[in-house]
Amino acid sequence: LRFVICIEQRSLIDSRETGFVNAITAAGVTYAVTKACTMGQLVECSCDKAHMRRNGGQPQMVTAATAEAALERQQQAAMLRQQMPLQDQHPSQRLSRMNNTNTMTDIAPVEHRGGRNRRPGGRRGRRKFWDNIKFPEGQWEWGGCSDNVNFGLRHSRVFLDAKQRQRRSDLGTLVKFHNNNAGRLAIRDAMRLECKCHGLSGSCTVKTCWLKMPPFREVAGRLRDRYDSARKVTLRNDGNSFMPESPYARPANKYQLVFADESPDFCTPNSKTGALGTQGRECNVTSSGSDRCDRLCCNRGHTRRIVEEQTNCKCVFKWCCEVTCEKCLEHRAVNTCL
């Protein structure tokens, strides 16, 4: 209960901690919806089968260049769908639109150089979510069950952003939208290609590949790193966008986290901000991270005591199939903040 109250209080100010919470929440919604699609738990979506279109019953064989071209078209189609309110689209229209516009058969291959594509007249250096995907050499076949991340992105946006669309001139709303989107992009940009070989005697006659989301812990770690480098912003004069508070800072890109308010003092309890303080927190005297005693205890000092803990020990496997253990008492040093 105290943790819930703390989160609710912290969300009242737009600190970097609130930005991280918003980003990881948006990433979590995207991840859960996308995973539910893959598992067949939602009526309106399933696996992303856009890449598995077949010509005359034959598998659609692709290369790295044609695969990147297909993903380019898919990203453009997703951006168009974002501009159309979800409630204005019939479910069957949404699915058919995605299946018809994201195929690989109607896309001309683009020039492939060094693992990146270049389109005539396009913007050079533009970051794409498949830049980190390592495509296999030669030809391979789209198959398996690719995670339908675009469906998850779209529904996460509707679920988290829809109620505040009318308040875009509010700095807090703009900051929240930005961090929500950064959380969703942390999922999309970490998509990876998994492949499986098919053939006799372990040979790789045919290689089938599909897109898959990374473990969520990996996404959370990436957002944690962006929390450390979050940028402080302020509202522009137009009231519809923000800019860095410092005139010497570079504008934040869409992948970085931003915040508008400085973080409060977490060392002492504060009911207004939801800070619980660090008194009584267990710390680590040998750690060099954020849990080390001098940092966590805010230089107030700490106490040390020895506690007895009952643990399982001398475990033995008995055929079949049981593991039996004895109970042992262990002594452990516990350091607690004053």
Rosetta blueprint (number, residue, H / E / L):
1 L L
2 R H
3 F H
4 V H
5 I H
6 C H
7 I H
8 E H
9 Q H
10 R H
11 S L
12 L L
13 I L
14 D L
15 S L
16 R H
17 E H
18 T H
19 G H
20 F H
21 V H
22 N H
23 A H
24 I H
25 T H
26 A H
27 A H
28 G H
29 V H
30 T H
31 Y H
32 A H
33 V H
34 T H
35 K H
36 A H
37 C H
38 T H
39 M L
40 G L
41 Q L
42 L L
43 V L
44 E L
45 C L
46 S L
47 C L
48 D E
49 K L
50 A H
51 H H
52 M H
53 R L
54 R L
55 N E
56 G L
57 G L
58 Q E
59 P L
60 Q L
61 M E
62 V E
63 T L
64 A H
65 A H
66 T H
67 A H
68 E H
69 A H
70 A H
71 L H
72 E H
73 R H
74 Q H
75 Q H
76 Q H
77 A H
78 A H
79 M H
80 L H
81 R H
82 Q H
83 Q H
84 M L
85 P L
86 L H
87 Q H
88 D H
89 Q L
90 H L
91 P H
92 S H
93 Q H
94 R H
95 L H
96 S H
97 R H
98 M H
99 N H
100 N H
101 T H
102 N L
103 T L
104 M L
105 T L
106 D L
107 I L
108 A L
109 P L
110 V L
111 E E
112 H E
113 R E
114 G L
115 G L
116 R E
117 N E
118 R E
119 R L
120 P L
121 G L
122 G L
123 R L
124 R L
125 G L
126 R L
127 R L
128 K L
129 F L
130 W L
131 D L
132 N L
133 I L
134 K L
135 F L
136 P L
137 E L
138 G L
139 Q L
140 W E
141 E E
142 W E
143 G L
144 G L
145 C L
146 S E
147 D L
148 N L
149 V H
150 N H
151 F H
152 G H
153 L H
154 R H
155 H H
156 S H
157 R H
158 V H
159 F H
160 L H
161 D H
162 A H
163 K H
164 Q H
165 R H
166 Q H
167 R H
168 R L
169 S L
170 D L
171 L H
172 G H
173 T H
174 L H
175 V H
176 K H
177 F H
178 H H
179 N H
180 N H
181 N H
182 A H
183 G H
184 R H
185 L H
186 A H
187 I H
188 R H
189 D L
190 A L
191 M L
192 R E
193 L E
194 E E
195 C E
196 K E
197 C E
198 H E
199 G L
200 L H
201 S H
202 G H
203 S L
204 C L
205 T L
206 V E
207 K E
208 T E
209 C E
210 W E
211 L E
212 K E
213 M L
214 P L
215 P L
216 F H
217 R H
218 E H
219 V H
220 A H
221 G H
222 R H
223 L H
224 R H
225 D H
226 R H
227 Y H
228 D H
229 S L
230 A L
231 R E
232 K E
233 V E
234 T E
235 L E
236 R L
237 N L
238 D L
239 G L
240 N L
241 S L
242 F E
243 M E
244 P E
245 E L
246 S L
247 P L
248 Y L
249 A L
250 R L
251 P L
252 A L
253 N L
254 K L
255 Y L
256 Q L
257 L L
258 V E
259 F E
260 A L
261 D L
262 E L
263 S L
264 P L
265 D L
266 F L
267 C L
268 T L
269 P L
270 N E
271 S L
272 K L
273 T L
274 G L
275 A E
276 L L
277 G L
278 T L
279 Q L
280 G L
281 R L
282 E E
283 C E
284 N E
285 V L
286 T L
287 S L
288 S L
289 G L
290 S L
291 D L
292 R E
293 C H
294 D H
295 R H
296 L H
297 C L
298 C L
299 N L
300 R L
301 G L
302 H E
303 T E
304 R E
305 R E
306 I E
307 V E
308 E E
309 E E
310 Q E
311 T E
312 N E
313 C E
314 K E
315 C E
316 V E
317 F E
318 K E
319 W L
320 C L
321 C L
322 E E
323 V E
324 T E
325 C E
326 E E
327 K E
328 C E
329 L E
330 E E
331 H E
332 R E
333 A E
334 V E
335 N E
336 T E
337 C E
338 L L
